[in-house]
Amino acid sequence: MNAIQPSRPTLQPVEPRRRVARRAGKYPRQNPHLMMATETTVKLVVNVVLSVVAVSALVQLLPHNRAGQEKLQQVQTEVQSAQGRVNQLRADFSRSFGPQQVKTIMQEQSYRMDPTQLRIVWLENRPNEAQELAEPLLQDLDTP
């Protein structure tokens, strides 16, 4: 360890870093309250504009909504009337194809009659004929 050691270099004083001075013209200092007031004003203006647009859109949509409601009401009334007709047609359909109703439907749609039924024919009330028919019957009742 007797080797020759290199001599230490002499230390030279390190120069302190220089601060770069900001120029007043390049970065002007502004009042922080003024910045907040400007930002708040911009936000308020944007929100007011958005509110006005939303209200105007709603005003334009209201007549369309009313027209749609009226159309819906008309369609609902038509559906109800159609439902009544459908129910009537279903009843007629089930009656037409019911096995118990075959004779009744046949009599309604044609002149054919069930042989066990008697046919009744209504005649107009004729006073002369009614008296003529009733006189022999009354005479039969009067004579013992």
DRENMIRO-827084 format. One line per field, with one value per residue: x, y, z of N, C-alpha, C in turn. Coordinates in nm, 4 decimals, decimal comma, m for minus. Atoms other than C-alpha are relative to their C-alpha. Layout:
<recs>
n_x: [X|...]
n_y: [Y|...]
n_z: [Z|...]
ca_x: [X|...]
ca_y: [Y|...]
ca_z: [Z|...]
c_x: [X|...]
c_y: [Y|...]
c_z: [Z|...]
</recs>
This chain:
<recs>
n_x: [0,0790|m0,0918|0,0072|0,0181|0,1406|0,0103|0,0295|0,1398|0,0077|0,0361|0,1413|0,0268|0,1331|0,1065|0,0760|0,1435|0,0804|0,0615|0,1441|0,0359|0,1027|0,1112|0,0261|0,1332|0,0825|0,0264|0,0984|0,0546|0,0713|0,1387|0,0652|0,0673|0,1438|0,0492|0,0039|0,1137|0,1214|0,0150|0,0376|0,1380|0,0869|0,0079|0,0829|0,1390|0,0500|0,0196|0,1168|0,1206|0,0247|0,0511|0,1359|0,0893|0,0164|0,0838|0,1384|0,0578|0,0266|0,1208|0,1157|0,0298|0,0445|0,1318|0,1083|m0,0131|0,0439|0,1472|0,0527|m0,0201|0,0962|0,1317|m0,0003|0,0044|0,1362|0,0842|m0,0313|0,0539|0,1455|0,0213|m0,0314|0,1115|0,1133|m0,0369|0,0058|0,1413|0,0371|m0,0681|0,0728|0,1263|m0,0302|m0,0395|0,1224|0,0697|m0,0783|0,0181|0,1400|0,0194|m0,0613|0,0360|0,0821|0,1364|0,0679|0,0131|0,1407|0,0463|m0,0597|0,0619|0,1326|m0,0148|m0,0536|0,0800|0,1398|0,0194|0,0417|m0,0074|0,1327|0,0761|0,0484|0,1116|m0,0264|0,1028|0,0039|0,0773|0,0809|0,0437|0,1270|0,1122|0,1174|0,1092|m0,0340|m0,0082|0,1361|0,0573|m0,0557|0,0361|0,1441|0,0405|m0,0500|0,0838|0,1300|m0,0189|m0,0101|0,1296|0,0976|m0,0321]
n_y: [m0,1131|m0,1108|m0,0501|m0,1440|m0,0334|m0,1215|m0,1148|m0,0443|m0,1242|m0,1103|m0,0316|m0,1387|m0,0330|0,0121|m0,1232|0,0240|m0,0169|m0,1318|m0,0004|m0,0821|m0,0952|m0,0074|m0,1351|m0,0457|m0,0082|0,1312|0,0671|m0,0993|0,0576|m0,0432|0,0154|0,1309|m0,0196|m0,0342|0,1260|0,0782|m0,0700|0,0224|0,1403|0,0150|m0,0687|0,0839|0,1161|m0,0437|m0,0296|0,1279|0,0671|m0,0722|0,0314|0,1380|m0,0003|m0,0605|0,0983|0,1100|m0,0475|m0,0180|0,1336|0,0504|m0,0751|0,0507|0,1390|0,0124|0,0249|0,1342|0,0934|m0,0052|0,0658|0,1439|0,0470|0,0045|0,1157|0,1204|0,0143|0,0434|0,1401|0,0822|0,0135|0,0895|0,1359|0,0462|0,0352|0,1218|0,1101|0,0369|0,0759|0,1303|0,0842|0,0401|0,0985|0,1254|0,0637|0,0543|0,1118|0,1170|0,0414|0,0611|0,1318|0,0828|0,1134|m0,0103|m0,1094|0,0271|m0,0076|m0,1388|m0,0797|0,0451|m0,0613|m0,1438|m0,0343|0,0572|0,0184|0,1352|0,0036|0,1292|0,0612|0,0063|m0,1332|m0,0518|m0,1332|m0,0968|m0,1108|m0,1113|m0,0679|m0,1328|0,0041|m0,0417|0,0105|0,0767|0,1423|0,0450|0,0172|0,1143|0,1214|0,0098|0,0216|0,1415|0,0537|m0,0524|0,0668|0,1362|m0,0093|m0,0401|0,1084|0,1144]
n_z: [0,0000|0,0122|0,1370|0,0108|0,0218|0,0779|m0,0820|0,0113|0,0731|m0,0863|0,0117|0,0347|m0,0476|0,0999|0,0102|m0,0213|0,1217|0,0119|0,0251|0,1142|m0,0405|0,0947|0,0459|m0,0365|0,1203|0,0561|m0,0834|m0,0932|m0,1134|m0,0035|m0,1279|m0,0004|m0,0137|0,1336|0,0767|m0,0476|0,0417|0,1440|0,0187|m0,0474|0,0959|0,1203|m0,0341|m0,0080|0,1344|0,0702|m0,0585|0,0400|0,1417|0,0047|m0,0552|0,0996|0,1078|m0,0504|m0,0137|0,1339|0,0543|m0,0656|0,0513|0,1342|m0,0079|m0,0632|0,0960|0,0567|m0,1033|m0,0045|0,1205|m0,0190|m0,0990|0,0651|0,0911|m0,0832|m0,0515|0,1110|0,0292|m0,1081|0,0177|0,1136|m0,0457|m0,0821|0,0864|0,0733|m0,0954|m0,0107|0,1203|m0,0044|m0,0960|0,0627|0,1037|m0,0658|m0,0506|0,1178|0,0530|m0,0869|0,0145|0,1316|0,0097|m0,1154|0,0444|m0,0492|0,0674|0,1433|0,0422|m0,0132|0,1079|0,1249|0,0072|0,0192|0,1311|0,1079|m0,0364|m0,0514|m0,1397|m0,0675|0,0175|m0,1245|m0,0344|0,0767|0,0514|m0,0358|0,0952|m0,0517|0,0990|m0,0420|m0,0720|0,0854|m0,0879|0,0616|m0,0011|m0,1386|m0,0484|0,0698|m0,0582|m0,1403|m0,0146|m0,0160|m0,1256|m0,1064|0,0105|m0,0517|m0,1459|m0,0541|0,0090|m0,0864]
ca_x: [0,0000|0,2796|0,1742|0,1608|m0,1793|m0,2900|m0,3086|m0,6477|m0,7538|m0,7941|m1,1485|m1,2662|m1,5599|m1,8846|m2,0627|m2,4177|m2,6849|m2,8203|m3,1887|m3,3376|m3,5372|m3,8820|m3,9597|m4,2560|m4,3838|m4,3670|m4,5682|m4,7863|m4,9180|m5,2955|m5,5197|m5,6382|m5,9808|m6,0202|m5,9396|m6,2016|m6,4607|m6,3971|m6,4217|m6,7452|m6,8944|m6,8100|m6,9666|m7,2826|m7,3150|m7,2713|m7,5289|m7,7796|m7,7387|m7,7876|m8,0964|m8,2483|m8,1850|m8,3431|m8,6517|m8,7012|m8,6717|m8,9355|m9,1678|m9,1375|m9,1968|m9,5147|m9,7451|m9,6039|m9,6655|m10,0283|m10,0865|m9,9391|m10,1632|m10,4724|m10,3771|m10,3183|m10,6608|m10,8256|m10,6458|m10,7506|m11,1182|m11,0918|m10,9315|m11,2157|m11,4798|m11,2892|m11,2633|m11,6429|m11,6854|m11,4297|m11,6137|m11,9434|m11,7868|m11,6305|m11,9681|m12,1278|m11,8466|m11,8754|m12,2543|m12,2285|m12,0028|m12,1566|m12,3065|m12,6140|m12,6971|m12,7042|m13,0848|m13,1445|m12,9054|m13,0537|m13,4003|m13,2748|m13,0991|m13,3512|m13,7178|m13,6647|m13,8228|m13,7799|m14,0581|m14,1529|m14,2190|m14,5374|m14,5246|m14,7125|m14,8205|m14,9404|m15,2204|m15,3320|m15,6241|m15,9278|m16,2410|m16,4837|m16,3021|m16,2409|m16,6096|m16,7035|m16,4687|m16,5722|m16,9519|m16,9785|m16,7642|m16,9752|m17,2937|m17,1559|m17,0850|m17,4291|m17,6244|m17,6486]
ca_y: [0,0000|0,2057|0,2773|0,6248|0,7687|1,0242|1,3624|1,5041|1,7640|2,0958|2,1822|2,4927|2,6765|2,6005|2,9004|2,9255|2,8942|3,2111|3,2789|3,4058|3,7123|3,7205|4,0141|4,2139|4,2511|3,8837|3,7414|4,0115|3,9299|3,9323|3,9619|3,6066|3,7428|3,8840|3,5427|3,3708|3,6368|3,5942|3,2151|3,2330|3,4816|3,2579|2,9585|3,1536|3,2744|2,9218|2,7817|3,0544|2,9878|2,6136|2,6806|2,9046|2,6400|2,3689|2,5795|2,6696|2,3027|2,2111|2,4847|2,3488|1,9901|2,0576|2,0930|1,7734|1,5977|1,7170|1,6048|1,2657|1,2349|1,3172|1,0611|0,8033|0,8724|0,8364|0,5095|0,3808|0,4582|0,2855|m0,0152|m0,0312|m0,0219|m0,2829|m0,4960|m0,4822|m0,5953|m0,8721|m0,9975|m0,9970|m1,1839|m1,4385|m1,4996|m1,5417|m1,7711|m1,9953|m1,9974|m2,0839|m2,3799|m2,5081|m2,8568|m2,7671|m2,4678|m2,6391|m2,6722|m2,3170|m2,1685|m2,3800|m2,2444|m1,8856|m1,8996|m2,1030|m2,1854|m2,5367|m2,6209|m2,8946|m3,1441|m3,1454|m2,7718|m2,6054|m2,2984|m1,9935|m1,7336|m1,3985|m1,2417|m0,8836|m0,8117|m0,8020|m0,7214|m0,8744|m1,2063|m1,2245|m1,1759|m1,4319|m1,6853|m1,6083|m1,6214|m1,9948|m2,0632|m1,8376|m1,9999|m2,3422|m2,2268|m2,0713|m2,3779|m2,6503]
ca_z: [0,0000|m0,0512|m0,3988|m0,5156|m0,4897|m0,7349|m0,5922|m0,5293|m0,7681|m0,6121|m0,5452|m0,7073|m0,5678|m0,7557|m0,8813|m0,7570|m1,0219|m1,1449|m1,1304|m1,4459|m1,3730|m1,5293|m1,7329|m1,6273|m1,9845|m2,0718|m1,7795|m1,6310|m1,2859|m1,2662|m0,9708|m0,8712|m0,7785|m1,1274|m1,2766|m1,0565|m1,1382|m1,5111|m1,4890|m1,2887|m1,5341|m1,8296|m1,6529|m1,5782|m1,9361|m2,0727|m1,8281|m1,9104|m2,2835|m2,2282|m2,0156|m2,2819|m2,5476|m2,3290|m2,2530|m2,6192|m2,7152|m2,4568|m2,5818|m2,9350|m2,8218|m2,6226|m2,9275|m3,0745|m2,7438|m2,7340|m3,0919|m3,0081|m2,7025|m2,9104|m3,1739|m2,9016|m2,7540|m3,0961|m3,1569|m2,8160|m2,8843|m3,2220|m3,0547|m2,8028|m3,0758|m3,2753|m2,9615|m2,9258|m3,2855|m3,2376|m2,9297|m3,1224|m3,4145|m3,1794|m3,0190|m3,3632|m3,4724|m3,1688|m3,2099|m3,5793|m3,5238|m3,2019|m3,2440|m3,0387|m3,2558|m3,5962|m3,6125|m3,4912|m3,7448|m4,0222|m3,9388|m3,9254|m4,2600|m4,4566|m4,4595|m4,3398|m4,0079|m3,7581|m3,8209|m3,4554|m3,4504|m3,5580|m3,7692|m3,6458|m3,8968|m3,7700|m3,9620|m3,9602|m3,7307|m3,9567|m3,7600|m4,0101|m4,0370|m3,6628|m3,5947|m3,8581|m3,7054|m3,3503|m3,4096|m3,4723|m3,1708|m2,9541|m3,0824|m2,9978|m2,6455|m2,6014|m2,7085|m2,4484]
c_x: [0,0879|m0,0034|m0,0271|m0,1467|m0,0065|m0,0390|m0,1433|m0,0035|m0,0462|m0,1444|m0,0148|m0,1411|m0,1018|m0,0803|m0,1478|m0,0774|m0,0671|m0,1497|m0,0271|m0,1145|m0,1078|m0,0204|m0,1439|m0,0920|m0,0396|m0,1092|m0,0595|m0,0751|m0,1415|m0,0551|m0,0728|m0,1520|m0,0629|m0,0112|m0,1221|m0,1314|m0,0249|m0,0470|m0,1453|m0,0986|m0,0169|m0,0885|m0,1474|m0,0591|m0,0272|m0,1236|m0,1303|m0,0344|m0,0559|m0,1432|m0,0996|m0,0252|m0,0916|m0,1456|m0,0641|m0,0295|m0,1253|m0,1249|m0,0378|m0,0533|m0,1393|m0,1138|0,0072|m0,0466|m0,1523|m0,0618|0,0150|m0,0986|m0,1405|m0,0098|m0,0092|m0,1402|m0,0953|0,0232|m0,0565|m0,1513|m0,0313|0,0277|m0,1142|m0,1204|0,0297|m0,0053|m0,1446|m0,0467|0,0627|m0,0723|m0,1322|0,0244|0,0439|m0,1227|m0,0788|0,0724|m0,0197|m0,1435|m0,0206|0,0558|m0,0259|m0,0908|m0,1453|m0,0807|m0,0282|m0,1445|m0,0507|0,0534|m0,0603|m0,1387|0,0097|0,0384|m0,0777|m0,1446|m0,0276|m0,0315|0,0212|m0,1386|m0,0832|m0,0553|m0,1173|0,0324|m0,1176|0,0109|m0,0910|m0,0735|m0,0371|m0,1370|m0,1086|m0,1279|m0,1121|0,0276|0,0041|m0,1406|m0,0643|0,0505|m0,0486|m0,1494|m0,0369|0,0486|m0,0849|m0,1377|0,0083|0,0044|m0,1343|m0,1005|0,0423|m0,0212]
c_y: [0,1258|0,0586|0,1477|0,0261|0,1300|0,1145|0,0450|0,1288|0,1098|0,0371|0,1480|0,0329|m0,0041|0,1288|m0,0302|0,0268|0,1351|m0,0153|0,0937|0,0894|0,0054|0,1446|0,0359|0,0022|m0,1352|m0,0745|0,1019|m0,0703|0,0544|m0,0258|m0,1351|0,0139|0,0341|m0,1240|m0,0835|0,0645|m0,0222|m0,1428|m0,0221|0,0654|m0,0829|m0,1218|0,0378|0,0270|m0,1288|m0,0723|0,0689|m0,0309|m0,1413|m0,0082|0,0574|m0,0968|m0,1134|0,0430|0,0186|m0,1346|m0,0597|0,0692|m0,0510|m0,1424|m0,0160|m0,0179|m0,1386|m0,1053|m0,0029|m0,0704|m0,1515|m0,0582|m0,0105|m0,1185|m0,1296|m0,0233|m0,0465|m0,1475|m0,0904|m0,0158|m0,0921|m0,1445|m0,0542|m0,0376|m0,1263|m0,1211|m0,0448|m0,0804|m0,1385|m0,0930|m0,0484|m0,1070|m0,1330|m0,0734|m0,0615|m0,1219|m0,1240|m0,0509|m0,0729|m0,1411|m0,0875|m0,1145|0,0093|0,1003|m0,0275|0,0144|0,1441|0,0854|m0,0386|0,0635|0,1503|0,0339|m0,0623|m0,0136|m0,1398|0,0059|m0,1405|m0,0631|m0,0036|0,1362|0,0374|0,1415|0,0904|0,1157|0,1059|0,0674|0,1374|m0,0125|0,0571|m0,0170|m0,0840|m0,1488|m0,0530|m0,0215|m0,1213|m0,1301|m0,0192|m0,0310|m0,1470|m0,0598|0,0477|m0,0666|m0,1408|0,0024|0,0353|m0,1138|m0,1150|m0,1323]
c_z: [0,0000|m0,1386|0,0013|m0,0324|m0,0779|0,0925|m0,0251|m0,0784|0,0954|m0,0263|m0,0284|0,0475|m0,1151|0,0018|0,0232|m0,1286|0,0016|m0,0251|m0,1146|0,0432|m0,1077|m0,0376|0,0312|m0,1206|m0,0532|0,0779|0,0969|0,1117|0,0012|0,1389|0,0010|0,0137|m0,1344|m0,0869|0,0420|m0,0438|m0,1487|m0,0268|0,0413|m0,0964|m0,1269|0,0267|0,0052|m0,1374|m0,0761|0,0547|m0,0370|m0,1451|m0,0126|0,0538|m0,0994|m0,1142|0,0453|0,0117|m0,1365|m0,0653|0,0623|m0,0514|m0,1384|0,0047|0,0598|m0,1006|m0,0639|0,1003|0,0092|m0,1200|0,0120|0,0998|m0,0604|m0,0947|0,0781|0,0541|m0,1101|m0,0309|0,1086|m0,0113|m0,1172|0,0389|0,0843|m0,0851|m0,0799|0,0923|0,0209|m0,1194|m0,0004|0,0965|m0,0586|m0,1064|0,0602|0,0526|m0,1163|m0,0553|0,0864|m0,0071|m0,1319|m0,0068|0,1224|m0,0433|0,0469|m0,0802|m0,1480|m0,0462|0,0051|m0,1132|m0,1344|m0,0161|m0,0257|m0,1437|m0,1160|0,0482|0,0521|0,1484|0,0538|m0,0092|0,1281|0,0409|m0,0882|m0,0424|0,0359|m0,0965|0,0584|m0,1144|0,0535|0,0671|m0,0907|0,0814|m0,0612|0,0071|0,1427|0,0560|m0,0655|0,0587|0,1441|0,0183|0,0084|0,1314|0,1157|m0,0002|0,0568|0,1516|0,0614|m0,0015|0,0890|m0,0672]
</recs>
